[in-house]
Amino acid sequence: MKPANWCAAAALLFVTWTFSTAQHVPVPQEPVANETRDSQFFLEQNRAPSESPDYSNRVRDLLQKMNLREKIGQMTQLDLGMVTDGQGQDIKINPQKLDKAVIQYGVGSIFNAHDEALPPAKWHDFINQIQAAAAQTRLHIPVVYGIDSIHGANYVRGSILFPQPLAMAATWNPELVLRAAQITAMETRSAGIPWDFSPVLDIGRQPLWPRLYETYGEDPVLAKTMGVAVIRGYEGKDVSQNTSVAACLKHYIGYSGPTTGHDRTPALIPEITLREYYLPSFRAAVEAGAHTVMVNSAEINGVPGHANKYLLTDVLRAELGFKGVVVSDWEDIKKLVTVHRAAATEKDATRLAIMAGIDMSMVPSDYSFSDLLYQLVQEGAVPVSRIDEAAGRILTLKFQLGLFEAHDTPAALAERIGTPESRQVSLQAAHEAITLLKNDGNLLPLRKNMHVLLTGPTCNSLRAENNGWTYTWQGSNTALYPKRPTLRDAVEQKIGTGHLTFLPGATFDAVEDLTKVEHAAAQADAAILCLGENSYTETPGNIEDLTLPDAQLRLGKAAIAAGKPVVLVLIEGRPRIISAIAHKIPAIVMAYNPSNEGGEAIADVLFGDHNPSGRLPITYPRSPNSLLTYDRKQYQADPEKFPLQGFLPQFEFGSGLSYTHFTYSDLAVSPASVEAEGKIGVSVKVTNSGSRAGKEVVQVYLSQKFASITPPGRRLVRFAKIQLAPGATESLNFTLERADFEFIGANLKPTVEAGEFEVMVGEQRASFWIKDQ
């Protein structure tokens, strides 16, 4: 496939280096500051395009021609069900409903899939009819259609789906994430849809939260790097092209940190924490040029996201410099009354939200927003200038997307959907995401002549491999799933039916005949135990306890009791606690939600046809009430010195094994001391001291020994994924600068303080000093 834009070209050049599995290819020589193509190099190379058309005059001219009703119409977003009849694949446009929405009310945006994924031809028909109605309006303003393409164009039948975002983060490969995003954008736009409600840039530091798998992990550097990769992949150099979509950053901000872990519930996040951990991914995304933002449905410190003028206007607009469209989430202006009790009436809530900074209301199922906002302006409670500001931003987005110049979506675009080349990218992503967490005695890879018992509720479930946002909101309609091999199918293809015994053993929450499982395990050479979660997202995914359901733990104990080696494969969207059985299982593989190619990818890892290179993007907890992240305070990081306060997770953030071994040596930093504005060079050698080629994620951590705000034990500041042949050595060079030495101080500003810093790469340690200024 030819590169669609400069991002694609850059990605494909780097993929040639990163993806090679045959031999080590040296890193191309760059200037000293960028000798290693690390996370910082990626961010610097993927900023917003330097040149973009100026539509301000066209927008101003159009606003002058519009009346108040038309401007407010632009600020209104309705669900597809408001212009259609029917359910499922029988859904069709209702001309009378469409006329009311687009011609009478001048609605600016329609969104959603209503019930389930539709074929490209159906999307073309719907969107062409919607735009034909828009062409009949007085000013011929097009409608912008939006959809949730979370892990591929998941509401377009026949599209290629990718591992869920948490799994993509586990690849630690932003170039691969960018490529997947390009395919997602191309397939979404090929259905005629130019606006994608993705990526989720909420930081994943609350593992109970049912949308954790939609995040890019718990670390700000990893999350912002992957977020920028997605944005540049979606938007390309020119977002108007039929290979690009407008990105939507969500859910600004703090949505992922609910105190209870339940979806859409209150969070208590001190501003110093908000700025240290939650804001960096959004800041980087704004700098990367993202066009739209969706707002936190919940509340922070008692202030609902949709009424938080400080965060929506003072921080997002004035501080971060965001110039695009801010859209509400589902019915969230109404919920200022019905849920948050922040306003007495919907009219009051509408004024509160618009004046806080909301540009477009995802109403989504009536015309109350348009009617009430019109009244508010007529009464002088909302100034016309605020309406012009919001409508102007929406019109600008439509010009940027090329909607004013676009005609019907060509049917031929559908031919780009679901290509074999795109499917290979999904398989590669699943391969690189899978994380080998434990491998005592080198049990893995398994021999293909072994007799294997395969058991557990996730081993024969594409639904579990995909999770939510898969053909339907909850991913629960298995009739819509493609004919792709589950893990059971893939293992059977790998070793043959004569070497495989399959017993489900348990559902997700109920046991079956455990005696049969134990007997079959005793007869086998090894058991593959597949545990985890069924599909879910948002509120239906709320749980009270991260512990894996008892039925699955009992199944695990039955497999262990047979006395044969057990391999645990976890297919799950969040880290379900396995401490009751983990210590008795020699090999543990974290597969996350690897999507439709996941069965093949997991089997390839289990039987040695692929060398795993995934690394955890989260901390995997050992117990339900011990949910600290990797960047915990120093005194929480040492269970020997502080046994009462110490924290011992099941698996640490960034951990992951390989079928080869990597050795680190010769870590050096230079100079030994610098001022706050200075730069520190970090060099290290990595050697593949094992017997097969493999990929290693080189992670650079920084620890400040003393600070006025008690410092964490370590913070990730750089990473790079490299490939080495057996015996090969790579010399890597990183450059650290002021932003890496900073923390958020008591004054809520980025702060650098003099003192000793320690750089940690692998088991290597080296120190330097920041001088007094």
Sequence and secondary structure as in RCSB ss.txt:
>XXXX:A:sequence
MKPANWCAAAALLFVTWTFSTAQHVPVPQEPVANETRDSQFFLEQNRAPSESPDYSNRVRDLLQKMNLREKIGQM
TQLDLGMVTDGQGQDIKINPQKLDKAVIQYGVGSIFNAHDEALPPAKWHDFINQIQAAAAQTRLHIPVVYGIDSI
HGANYVRGSILFPQPLAMAATWNPELVLRAAQITAMETRSAGIPWDFSPVLDIGRQPLWPRLYETYGEDPVLAKT
MGVAVIRGYEGKDVSQNTSVAACLKHYIGYSGPTTGHDRTPALIPEITLREYYLPSFRAAVEAGAHTVMVNSAEI
NGVPGHANKYLLTDVLRAELGFKGVVVSDWEDIKKLVTVHRAAATEKDATRLAIMAGIDMSMVPSDYSFSDLLYQ
LVQEGAVPVSRIDEAAGRILTLKFQLGLFEAHDTPAALAERIGTPESRQVSLQAAHEAITLLKNDGNLLPLRKNM
HVLLTGPTCNSLRAENNGWTYTWQGSNTALYPKRPTLRDAVEQKIGTGHLTFLPGATFDAVEDLTKVEHAAAQAD
AAILCLGENSYTETPGNIEDLTLPDAQLRLGKAAIAAGKPVVLVLIEGRPRIISAIAHKIPAIVMAYNPSNEGGE
AIADVLFGDHNPSGRLPITYPRSPNSLLTYDRKQYQADPEKFPLQGFLPQFEFGSGLSYTHFTYSDLAVSPASVE
AEGKIGVSVKVTNSGSRAGKEVVQVYLSQKFASITPPGRRLVRFAKIQLAPGATESLNFTLERADFEFIGANLKP
TVEAGEFEVMVGEQRASFWIKDQ
>XXXX:A:secstr
   SSHHHHHHHHHHHHHS  SS        GGGSS  HHHHHHHT   S     HHHHHHHHHH  HHHHHHHT
EEEEGGGGEESSGGG EE HHHHIIIIIIS   EEE  TTS B HHHHHHHHHHHHHHHHTSTT    EEEE  S
SBSTTBTT  B   HHHHHHTT HHHHHHHHHHHHHHHHHTT  EE   B      TTSTTGGGS  S HHHHHH
HHHHHHHHHH S TTSTT  B EEEEETTTT  SSS TT  B   HHHIIIIIHHHHHHHHHTT  EEEE SSEE
TTEEGGG HIIIIIIIIIIT   SEEE  TTTTTHHHHTS   SSHHHHHHHHHHHT  BEE  SSSHHHHHHHH
HHHTTSS HHHHHHHHHHHHHHHHHTTTTT  S  GGGGGGTT HHHHHHHHHHHHHH EEEEEGGG  S  TTS
 EEEESTTTT HHHHH SSSSSTTS  GGGS S   HHHHHHHHH GGGEEEE  B SS B  HHHHHHHHHHSS
EEEEEEE     SGGG  S  B  HHHHHHHHHHHHT S EEEEEE SS  B HHHHTT SEEEE     TTHHH
HHHHHHTTSS      SS B SSTT    TT BGGGS TTT TTT    SB TT  B SS EEEEEEEEESSEE 
TT  EEEEEEEEE SSS EEEEEEEEEEES  SS  BS EEEEEEEEEE TT EEEEEEEE HHHH EE TTSSE
E   EEEEEEETTEEEEEEE   
